[in-house]
Amino acid sequence: MNEIYATELLGLGTALAELAVKGTATAVSSKIRAIKEEKNVDKIRNTYDEIISELLNEREEAVRIA
């Protein structure tokens, strides 16, 4: 039984580490810098929607892992 828990905890720890390594802050910062010069409102809106969606997905995954 302890082996089962150890295996599961190892898997969850690995998933959490992968999530942390993704570099969410860096990715978001890069996207925001990239659209600062953009004049197309639709492209700006789509990029912000993408950022928000990505953040929500990563938060949901972190909560699921924890």
Phi, psi and omega in degrees: 000317179297328179295322179296314179296319180297318179296316180295316179297322178297317178297317179294320178297319178296316179297320179293321178295319178298320179296318180293325183286339182306332179072052182304314182298319180294317180297315179296315179300317179296317180295319180294317177299321183293328183265358181300327181269355183289139180255341182282113184297321180296319179294320178297313180299316180297321179293316178296320176299319178296317179299313181297316179298316179297317179296317179295320178296317180292323177295316179299319179293320178295319179294321180296318181292317182290000000 
